[in-house]
Amino acid sequence: MLTAHGFQGFGMPDTSFDVPFPFALPFFRLLLHGGFMAVSIFFIMSGYVCSVKALKLCREDKPDEARKNIANSAFRRAIRLGIPASMATTISWFLCQVGAFNLAHTAIPEWGWLYFQSPWPSSDWSTAIRDLFRALVFGSKGNYLMS
């Protein structure tokens, strides 16, 4: 997936039909393109890790402890995933505001993935802070993350 993003980030040849040639081959496209397989593997492993202790407690006839374990695990999981994602979003936001992504707009062709995926800085800092808050609370699509 990292290699595919590297190809896409700096432009692709006109003959690639939007996919760099090695990733256009059926086997590689199925495994690597878009990260679908990696996401599926992550969810399977995550589900196993989150449920193995609760299942063990249920087999030992301790259902109350199993329920507490599941609740505790769910609460910690939200924190473990939310804090790093929020930090990465804030760092990227700050880099954008100080002009770190401007090179993508000047050196990459307009049809390149990195060109149109790199954000432009906000017009002023108050707008930028409002945009950061909106991204942290509502996400990139504007949907409320807690619902």
Z-matrix of the N, CA and C atoms (Angstrom, degrees):
N
C 1 1.442
C 2 1.529 1 109.75
N 3 1.312 2 117.20 1 -39.38
C 4 1.456 3 120.44 2 179.21
C 5 1.520 4 110.99 3 -61.05
N 6 1.323 5 116.75 4 -40.79
C 7 1.460 6 120.56 5 179.11
C 8 1.519 7 110.56 6 -65.00
N 9 1.314 8 117.46 7 -42.33
C 10 1.469 9 120.63 8 179.14
C 11 1.517 10 110.52 9 -61.86
N 12 1.336 11 117.28 10 -42.62
C 13 1.467 12 119.79 11 178.14
C 14 1.526 13 110.34 12 -65.20
N 15 1.318 14 117.86 13 -35.08
C 16 1.459 15 120.97 14 176.99
C 17 1.514 16 111.79 15 -62.89
N 18 1.331 17 116.75 16 -44.10
C 19 1.465 18 120.13 17 176.23
C 20 1.519 19 110.69 18 -62.11
N 21 1.313 20 116.68 19 -47.27
C 22 1.457 21 120.51 20 -176.41
C 23 1.525 22 111.91 21 -68.31
N 24 1.321 23 116.99 22 -32.52
C 25 1.447 24 120.24 23 -175.74
C 26 1.510 25 114.82 24 -65.74
N 27 1.314 26 116.75 25 -29.70
C 28 1.461 27 118.97 26 -175.09
C 29 1.511 28 112.60 27 -116.25
N 30 1.292 29 117.50 28 20.95
C 31 1.455 30 121.68 29 175.11
C 32 1.513 31 112.00 30 96.95
N 33 1.316 32 115.33 31 156.37
C 34 1.452 33 121.83 32 -177.49
C 35 1.523 34 108.90 33 -129.00
N 36 1.312 35 117.63 34 155.25
C 37 1.463 36 118.92 35 177.52
C 38 1.532 37 110.90 36 -65.70
N 39 1.334 38 116.17 37 153.81
C 40 1.462 39 120.67 38 -178.62
C 41 1.524 40 112.88 39 -63.82
N 42 1.322 41 118.10 40 -23.25
C 43 1.463 42 121.37 41 -176.82
C 44 1.517 43 113.36 42 -88.95
N 45 1.310 44 118.80 43 7.34
C 46 1.466 45 120.47 44 -172.33
C 47 1.521 46 113.95 45 -89.82
N 48 1.334 47 118.83 46 -6.66
C 49 1.461 48 121.97 47 -176.59
C 50 1.526 49 110.64 48 52.15
N 51 1.307 50 116.54 49 45.79
C 52 1.461 51 125.44 50 176.31
C 53 1.521 52 114.74 51 72.76
N 54 1.318 53 119.13 52 5.32
C 55 1.456 54 121.44 53 177.91
C 56 1.522 55 107.09 54 -134.98
N 57 1.348 56 118.64 55 128.40
C 58 1.467 57 119.75 56 176.42
C 59 1.526 58 110.29 57 -56.70
N 60 1.315 59 117.83 58 143.37
C 61 1.464 60 121.99 59 -169.53
C 62 1.520 61 115.87 60 -49.17
N 63 1.345 62 121.05 61 -50.02
C 64 1.477 63 117.31 62 -178.13
C 65 1.522 64 112.53 63 -59.24
N 66 1.309 65 117.44 64 -30.39
C 67 1.456 66 121.43 65 -178.06
C 68 1.527 67 111.91 66 -85.47
N 69 1.339 68 117.32 67 -6.00
C 70 1.454 69 120.74 68 175.90
C 71 1.526 70 111.42 69 -82.21
N 72 1.330 71 117.65 70 -17.90
C 73 1.457 72 120.90 71 177.82
C 74 1.527 73 109.26 72 -66.81
N 75 1.330 74 117.86 73 139.60
C 76 1.475 75 120.45 74 -172.13
C 77 1.528 76 114.69 75 -53.77
N 78 1.319 77 118.19 76 -45.04
C 79 1.458 78 120.19 77 -176.84
C 80 1.526 79 110.96 78 -63.92
N 81 1.333 80 116.95 79 -48.57
C 82 1.458 81 120.29 80 -179.23
C 83 1.526 82 111.54 81 -67.57
N 84 1.326 83 116.53 82 -36.83
C 85 1.461 84 119.76 83 179.78
C 86 1.526 85 110.50 84 -63.44
N 87 1.321 86 116.68 85 -41.75
C 88 1.456 87 120.84 86 179.42
C 89 1.526 88 110.94 87 -64.06
N 90 1.323 89 117.42 88 -42.35
C 91 1.458 90 121.12 89 -175.30
C 92 1.525 91 114.21 90 -82.65
N 93 1.325 92 117.22 91 -38.60
C 94 1.460 93 119.64 92 -167.41
C 95 1.519 94 115.90 93 -111.34
N 96 1.301 95 118.43 94 -33.04
C 97 1.459 96 120.01 95 -170.55
C 98 1.524 97 111.67 96 -71.47
N 99 1.303 98 117.26 97 125.31
C 100 1.453 99 122.71 98 176.41
C 101 1.511 100 115.39 99 84.66
N 102 1.312 101 118.56 100 -13.57
C 103 1.448 102 121.28 101 178.17
C 104 1.521 103 115.01 102 75.66
N 105 1.337 104 117.82 103 14.43
C 106 1.462 105 120.25 104 -176.81
C 107 1.519 106 111.80 105 -62.04
N 108 1.327 107 117.15 106 -41.55
C 109 1.456 108 119.85 107 -178.93
C 110 1.532 109 110.54 108 -67.75
N 111 1.325 110 116.97 109 -40.59
C 112 1.463 111 120.22 110 179.83
C 113 1.524 112 110.90 111 -63.35
N 114 1.320 113 117.69 112 -39.19
C 115 1.466 114 121.23 113 178.34
C 116 1.524 115 109.86 114 -65.57
N 117 1.314 116 117.28 115 -42.10
C 118 1.470 117 120.79 116 178.97
C 119 1.521 118 111.02 117 -62.34
N 120 1.323 119 116.86 118 -44.29
C 121 1.470 120 120.39 119 178.79
C 122 1.524 121 110.36 120 -63.03
N 123 1.339 122 116.94 121 -40.67
C 124 1.463 123 120.30 122 178.28
C 125 1.526 124 110.83 123 -60.16
N 126 1.321 125 117.92 124 -45.53
C 127 1.462 126 120.36 125 -178.52
C 128 1.525 127 111.68 126 -66.10
N 129 1.322 128 117.22 127 -38.44
C 130 1.466 129 119.50 128 178.54
C 131 1.525 130 110.39 129 -64.88
N 132 1.329 131 116.95 130 -48.67
C 133 1.467 132 120.25 131 179.83
C 134 1.528 133 111.34 132 -64.07
N 135 1.315 134 116.79 133 -41.05
C 136 1.456 135 120.86 134 -179.94
C 137 1.527 136 110.97 135 -63.59
N 138 1.316 137 117.06 136 -43.70
C 139 1.457 138 120.49 137 177.81
C 140 1.514 139 112.15 138 -61.78
N 141 1.317 140 116.10 139 -39.89
C 142 1.468 141 119.99 140 178.74
C 143 1.526 142 110.58 141 -64.58
N 144 1.328 143 115.91 142 -49.54
C 145 1.464 144 120.37 143 -177.30
C 146 1.530 145 111.03 144 -62.47
N 147 1.328 146 117.28 145 -39.53
C 148 1.461 147 120.47 146 -178.18
C 149 1.526 148 112.95 147 -73.11
N 150 1.323 149 118.22 148 -23.30
C 151 1.464 150 119.35 149 -174.50
C 152 1.518 151 114.57 150 -107.24
N 153 1.316 152 119.23 151 -12.16
C 154 1.461 153 119.84 152 -172.77
C 155 1.535 154 112.12 153 -64.60
N 156 1.316 155 118.52 154 -41.34
C 157 1.459 156 120.26 155 -179.11
C 158 1.533 157 111.13 156 -69.22
N 159 1.345 158 117.04 157 -40.55
C 160 1.462 159 120.27 158 178.68
C 161 1.530 160 110.66 159 -63.84
N 162 1.303 161 117.64 160 -40.45
C 163 1.467 162 120.58 161 177.90
C 164 1.527 163 111.03 162 -64.57
N 165 1.316 164 116.10 163 -39.49
C 166 1.463 165 120.45 164 178.31
C 167 1.535 166 110.51 165 -62.89
N 168 1.335 167 116.41 166 -41.99
C 169 1.464 168 120.36 167 178.39
C 170 1.532 169 111.43 168 -66.03
N 171 1.315 170 117.59 169 -37.56
C 172 1.471 171 120.30 170 176.98
C 173 1.518 172 111.33 171 -64.00
N 174 1.319 173 117.19 172 -40.10
C 175 1.462 174 120.34 173 178.89
C 176 1.522 175 111.84 174 -66.74
N 177 1.340 176 116.12 175 -26.42
C 178 1.470 177 120.75 176 178.12
C 179 1.531 178 111.30 177 -87.36
N 180 1.330 179 117.44 178 11.01
C 181 1.461 180 123.45 179 179.94
C 182 1.530 181 112.75 180 62.46
N 183 1.332 182 116.00 181 44.01
C 184 1.471 183 121.95 182 177.19
C 185 1.533 184 108.60 183 -126.46
N 186 1.335 185 118.19 184 66.61
C 187 1.468 186 119.74 185 -175.30
C 188 1.530 187 113.90 186 -65.92
N 189 1.330 188 118.13 187 -33.71
C 190 1.469 189 119.63 188 179.39
C 191 1.524 190 111.37 189 -65.44
N 192 1.316 191 116.21 190 -41.80
C 193 1.466 192 119.77 191 177.28
C 194 1.526 193 110.69 192 -65.96
N 195 1.334 194 116.88 193 -35.90
C 196 1.461 195 120.84 194 178.27
C 197 1.528 196 110.68 195 -63.67
N 198 1.336 197 116.83 196 -43.24
C 199 1.471 198 120.46 197 178.03
C 200 1.523 199 111.42 198 -63.19
N 201 1.318 200 116.65 199 -42.69
C 202 1.471 201 120.26 200 177.83
C 203 1.522 202 110.59 201 -62.66
N 204 1.325 203 116.13 202 -40.24
C 205 1.461 204 120.57 203 179.17
C 206 1.523 205 111.68 204 -63.10
N 207 1.333 206 116.86 205 -42.64
C 208 1.469 207 120.94 206 179.33
C 209 1.529 208 110.36 207 -64.33
N 210 1.325 209 117.40 208 -44.75
C 211 1.464 210 120.68 209 179.67
C 212 1.528 211 111.25 210 -63.47
N 213 1.322 212 116.23 211 -44.61
C 214 1.457 213 121.13 212 179.52
C 215 1.531 214 110.73 213 -63.11
N 216 1.321 215 116.16 214 -42.60
C 217 1.462 216 121.16 215 179.97
C 218 1.524 217 111.32 216 -63.82
N 219 1.339 218 117.33 217 -41.97
C 220 1.462 219 120.99 218 179.42
C 221 1.531 220 111.11 219 -64.35
N 222 1.331 221 116.80 220 -42.01
C 223 1.465 222 120.36 221 179.43
C 224 1.530 223 110.96 222 -64.23
N 225 1.335 224 116.54 223 -47.15
C 226 1.464 225 120.16 224 179.88
C 227 1.519 226 111.69 225 -64.74
N 228 1.320 227 117.17 226 -35.75
C 229 1.466 228 121.28 227 -179.23
C 230 1.524 229 110.47 228 -62.29
N 231 1.324 230 116.99 229 -43.92
C 232 1.467 231 120.05 230 178.88
C 233 1.523 232 110.74 231 -60.05
N 234 1.314 233 116.99 232 -40.50
C 235 1.461 234 120.77 233 178.89
C 236 1.529 235 110.38 234 -69.34
N 237 1.332 236 117.25 235 -45.60
C 238 1.472 237 120.73 236 -178.73
C 239 1.513 238 112.43 237 -62.11
N 240 1.323 239 117.84 238 -34.41
C 241 1.459 240 120.38 239 179.51
C 242 1.524 241 112.18 240 -87.23
N 243 1.329 242 117.56 241 -35.24
C 244 1.456 243 121.14 242 -175.48
C 245 1.512 244 114.58 243 -72.67
N 246 1.313 245 117.05 244 -42.56
C 247 1.469 246 119.88 245 -177.19
C 248 1.535 247 111.88 246 -64.88
N 249 1.337 248 120.48 247 -50.43
C 250 1.468 249 118.50 248 178.71
C 251 1.531 250 113.27 249 -62.75
N 252 1.335 251 117.47 250 -37.61
C 253 1.465 252 119.71 251 178.55
C 254 1.524 253 110.82 252 -65.82
N 255 1.320 254 116.81 253 -40.12
C 256 1.466 255 120.43 254 177.89
C 257 1.528 256 111.35 255 -66.30
N 258 1.327 257 116.74 256 -39.28
C 259 1.468 258 119.81 257 177.80
C 260 1.525 259 110.90 258 -65.27
N 261 1.333 260 117.63 259 -43.13
C 262 1.465 261 120.87 260 179.19
C 263 1.528 262 110.98 261 -63.90
N 264 1.331 263 116.44 262 -39.77
C 265 1.465 264 120.45 263 177.63
C 266 1.527 265 110.79 264 -63.92
N 267 1.327 266 117.10 265 -43.11
C 268 1.461 267 121.03 266 -179.46
C 269 1.523 268 111.45 267 -65.88
N 270 1.325 269 117.25 268 -41.54
C 271 1.474 270 120.48 269 178.54
C 272 1.525 271 110.41 270 -64.56
N 273 1.330 272 117.05 271 -44.34
C 274 1.472 273 120.02 272 178.28
C 275 1.518 274 111.10 273 -63.61
N 276 1.331 275 116.59 274 -40.07
C 277 1.458 276 120.93 275 177.99
C 278 1.526 277 110.35 276 -60.54
N 279 1.328 278 116.75 277 -46.37
C 280 1.465 279 120.56 278 -179.06
C 281 1.530 280 110.67 279 -63.54
N 282 1.333 281 117.02 280 -44.36
C 283 1.462 282 120.03 281 178.31
C 284 1.524 283 111.59 282 -60.00
N 285 1.315 284 116.37 283 -38.84
C 286 1.459 285 120.06 284 177.50
C 287 1.525 286 110.65 285 -63.61
N 288 1.333 287 117.06 286 -43.40
C 289 1.468 288 120.69 287 -176.82
C 290 1.523 289 112.59 288 -66.04
N 291 1.327 290 117.73 289 -29.45
C 292 1.466 291 119.75 290 179.56
C 293 1.524 292 111.99 291 -92.34
N 294 1.344 293 117.64 292 5.56
C 295 1.461 294 121.25 293 173.04
C 296 1.512 295 116.05 294 91.89
N 297 1.317 296 118.47 295 16.79
C 298 1.469 297 120.26 296 -177.65
C 299 1.524 298 113.09 297 -68.67
N 300 1.335 299 118.22 298 -23.13
C 301 1.462 300 120.60 299 -178.75
C 302 1.521 301 112.64 300 -95.96
N 303 1.316 302 117.95 301 1.71
C 304 1.461 303 120.57 302 -177.87
C 305 1.527 304 112.01 303 -63.85
N 306 1.322 305 118.00 304 -29.46
C 307 1.460 306 120.98 305 178.61
C 308 1.527 307 110.92 306 -60.94
N 309 1.323 308 116.89 307 -36.13
C 310 1.465 309 120.57 308 179.17
C 311 1.522 310 110.76 309 -62.69
N 312 1.318 311 117.35 310 -30.65
C 313 1.459 312 120.08 311 -178.66
C 314 1.518 313 112.40 312 -84.25
N 315 1.325 314 118.01 313 -18.73
C 316 1.467 315 119.77 314 -178.94
C 317 1.527 316 112.86 315 -102.64
N 318 1.325 317 118.17 316 -29.39
C 319 1.462 318 120.39 317 -174.24
C 320 1.525 319 114.63 318 -101.95
N 321 1.317 320 117.62 319 -17.70
C 322 1.465 321 121.55 320 -176.33
C 323 1.529 322 108.71 321 -102.33
N 324 1.326 323 117.67 322 139.20
C 325 1.479 324 118.89 323 176.50
C 326 1.524 325 111.21 324 -61.31
N 327 1.334 326 116.36 325 153.39
C 328 1.462 327 120.83 326 -176.16
C 329 1.519 328 112.95 327 -61.99
N 330 1.322 329 118.84 328 -24.54
C 331 1.465 330 120.69 329 -179.47
C 332 1.525 331 111.44 330 -84.77
N 333 1.333 332 119.14 331 -5.38
C 334 1.454 333 122.21 332 -179.48
C 335 1.519 334 111.45 333 -74.77
N 336 1.299 335 115.28 334 144.00
C 337 1.465 336 121.55 335 -178.82
C 338 1.525 337 111.35 336 -57.04
N 339 1.334 338 117.31 337 -43.33
C 340 1.457 339 121.03 338 -176.73
C 341 1.529 340 111.66 339 -65.27
N 342 1.330 341 116.93 340 -30.95
C 343 1.463 342 120.25 341 179.70
C 344 1.524 343 110.91 342 -63.40
N 345 1.327 344 116.94 343 -52.46
C 346 1.459 345 117.64 344 -174.99
C 347 1.520 346 113.65 345 -86.31
N 348 1.325 347 118.99 346 -8.20
C 349 1.462 348 120.93 347 174.78
C 350 1.529 349 112.45 348 -93.14
N 351 1.320 350 117.87 349 -13.42
C 352 1.466 351 121.14 350 179.57
C 353 1.523 352 109.26 351 -84.68
N 354 1.312 353 117.71 352 124.69
C 355 1.471 354 119.61 353 -176.85
C 356 1.521 355 111.39 354 -75.75
N 357 1.307 356 115.55 355 157.17
C 358 1.456 357 122.51 356 173.08
C 359 1.523 358 107.94 357 -92.49
N 360 1.332 359 117.66 358 149.66
C 361 1.474 360 119.28 359 176.03
C 362 1.526 361 110.84 360 -63.28
N 363 1.310 362 116.45 361 152.18
C 364 1.470 363 121.49 362 177.41
C 365 1.523 364 109.22 363 -72.55
N 366 1.317 365 115.73 364 163.44
C 367 1.466 366 120.01 365 -176.61
C 368 1.523 367 112.62 366 -68.73
N 369 1.331 368 117.73 367 -33.13
C 370 1.464 369 121.25 368 176.91
C 371 1.530 370 108.54 369 -149.57
N 372 1.340 371 115.51 370 169.21
C 373 1.461 372 120.31 371 -174.29
C 374 1.526 373 113.19 372 -69.33
N 375 1.336 374 118.07 373 -32.18
C 376 1.466 375 118.77 374 179.09
C 377 1.529 376 110.48 375 -66.77
N 378 1.321 377 117.07 376 -40.63
C 379 1.467 378 120.72 377 175.52
C 380 1.520 379 110.22 378 -65.38
N 381 1.322 380 116.30 379 -38.91
C 382 1.462 381 120.57 380 -179.86
C 383 1.528 382 111.36 381 -63.63
N 384 1.311 383 116.66 382 -42.87
C 385 1.470 384 120.41 383 179.76
C 386 1.531 385 110.28 384 -66.63
N 387 1.325 386 117.10 385 -40.39
C 388 1.463 387 120.13 386 176.36
C 389 1.534 388 110.68 387 -61.91
N 390 1.341 389 117.20 388 -40.98
C 391 1.464 390 121.21 389 178.04
C 392 1.526 391 111.52 390 -65.19
N 393 1.325 392 117.00 391 -38.78
C 394 1.466 393 120.31 392 177.55
C 395 1.522 394 110.07 393 -63.63
N 396 1.319 395 117.58 394 -46.49
C 397 1.462 396 120.75 395 179.16
C 398 1.523 397 110.54 396 -59.71
N 399 1.312 398 116.45 397 -43.74
C 400 1.464 399 121.08 398 179.57
C 401 1.530 400 110.59 399 -62.38
N 402 1.329 401 117.31 400 -40.10
C 403 1.470 402 120.43 401 179.40
C 404 1.523 403 111.29 402 -67.93
N 405 1.325 404 117.31 403 -38.97
C 406 1.466 405 120.18 404 -179.58
C 407 1.526 406 112.13 405 -70.61
N 408 1.325 407 117.60 406 -37.48
C 409 1.461 408 120.78 407 -175.99
C 410 1.528 409 112.01 408 -88.56
N 411 1.300 410 117.01 409 -44.20
C 412 1.467 411 120.59 410 -173.24
C 413 1.531 412 112.93 411 -100.58
N 414 1.318 413 119.57 412 -15.13
C 415 1.458 414 121.58 413 -177.80
C 416 1.514 415 111.43 414 83.36
N 417 1.316 416 115.70 415 179.10
C 418 1.467 417 119.95 416 -174.63
C 419 1.514 418 112.88 417 -72.93
N 420 1.321 419 118.98 418 -23.30
C 421 1.464 420 121.66 419 -177.93
C 422 1.526 421 112.54 420 -95.11
N 423 1.334 422 117.05 421 -2.28
C 424 1.449 423 120.06 422 178.99
C 425 1.524 424 113.30 423 86.35
N 426 1.317 425 118.06 424 4.67
C 427 1.465 426 121.10 425 178.19
C 428 1.513 427 109.24 426 -86.03
N 429 1.302 428 116.34 427 141.37
C 430 1.459 429 120.13 428 178.34
C 431 1.515 430 108.75 429 -69.76
N 432 1.331 431 117.22 430 125.96
C 433 1.463 432 121.67 431 -172.67
C 434 1.516 433 113.28 432 -71.86
N 435 1.310 434 119.55 433 -24.79
C 436 1.449 435 120.76 434 -176.04
C 437 1.530 436 113.14 435 -81.90
N 438 1.325 437 118.34 436 -12.31
C 439 1.467 438 119.62 437 -178.12
C 440 1.498 439 112.02 438 -85.41
